[in-house]
Amino acid sequence: MNKYPTVACDTLTSGKSYDDLEMSAIIEWTSLTSAEEQGQKVSYKGHVQCFCDQRYAEEKPNDLGYGEEDVKVCEDYI
């Protein structure tokens, strides 16, 4: 719950295109994953959750890669 707290996705995703949300999720995931690897406590309380929830609702596998670096932002979430 600390790593993935409840988030109001309607507010975060309002007016954003799929590409905007994907890019925001990649940026959030990349920066937080790096911080976590350095021993910091992190909270994926935003774009990662909303993006992954959307992908899950569309029945997309959670191990898909996104962006140029093919990062698997949803693999640990769902």
matplotlib code that plots the C-alpha trace (Angstrom):
import matplotlib.pyplot as plt

x = [0.0, 2.9, 4.5, 1.2, -1.2, -4.7, -4.7, -7.5, -6.7, -9.5, -7.7, -4.3, -5.5, -8.0, -7.2, -4.1, -3.7, -2.6, 0.9, 1.1, 0.1, 2.5, 5.4, 4.5, 4.4, 7.8, 9.4, 7.8, 8.8, 12.3, 13.1, 11.4, 13.0, 16.4, 15.8, 14.5, 17.7, 19.7, 17.8, 15.3, 11.6, 9.4, 5.7, 4.3, 1.4, 0.5, 1.0, 2.3, -0.8, -3.2, -1.4, -1.2, -4.9, -5.8, -3.8, -5.2, -8.8, -7.9, -6.7, -3.1, -0.5, 1.4, 4.8, 4.7, 7.5, 6.9, 8.9, 12.2, 13.9, 11.0, 10.6, 8.1, 6.3, 3.4, 5.2, 5.4, 2.2, -0.6]
y = [0.0, 2.4, 1.6, 1.9, 4.0, 4.9, 7.6, 9.5, 8.7, 10.8, 14.0, 12.8, 11.6, 14.3, 15.9, 13.7, 11.7, 8.1, 9.1, 11.8, 9.3, 6.7, 9.2, 10.4, 6.8, 6.0, 9.1, 8.3, 4.6, 5.4, 7.9, 6.0, 2.7, 4.4, 5.9, 2.5, 0.8, 3.3, 2.2, 5.0, 4.4, 5.3, 5.6, 5.1, 7.3, 8.7, 8.1, 4.5, 3.3, 5.2, 4.1, 0.4, 0.5, 1.7, -1.0, -3.7, -2.5, -2.9, -6.4, -5.7, -8.0, -6.5, -7.4, -5.2, -2.8, 0.9, 3.8, 3.6, 1.7, -0.9, -0.4, -2.7, -0.1, -2.4, -5.6, -5.2, -3.3, -5.6]
z = [0.0, 0.7, -2.7, -4.6, -2.6, -3.8, -6.4, -8.2, -11.8, -13.2, -12.0, -13.3, -16.7, -17.5, -20.8, -21.4, -24.6, -24.4, -25.5, -22.8, -20.1, -21.4, -21.4, -17.9, -16.6, -18.2, -16.6, -13.2, -13.3, -14.5, -11.8, -9.0, -10.0, -9.9, -6.5, -5.2, -6.5, -4.4, -1.3, -1.1, -0.2, -3.1, -3.8, -7.3, -6.5, -9.9, -13.6, -13.3, -11.5, -13.8, -17.0, -15.8, -14.7, -18.1, -19.8, -17.5, -18.3, -22.0, -21.3, -22.2, -20.7, -17.7, -19.2, -22.3, -22.8, -23.5, -24.9, -26.8, -24.1, -23.9, -20.1, -18.4, -16.2, -15.3, -14.6, -10.8, -10.4, -11.6]

ax = plt.figure().add_subplot(projection="3d")
ax.plot(x, y, z, "-o")
ax.set_aspect("equal")
plt.show()
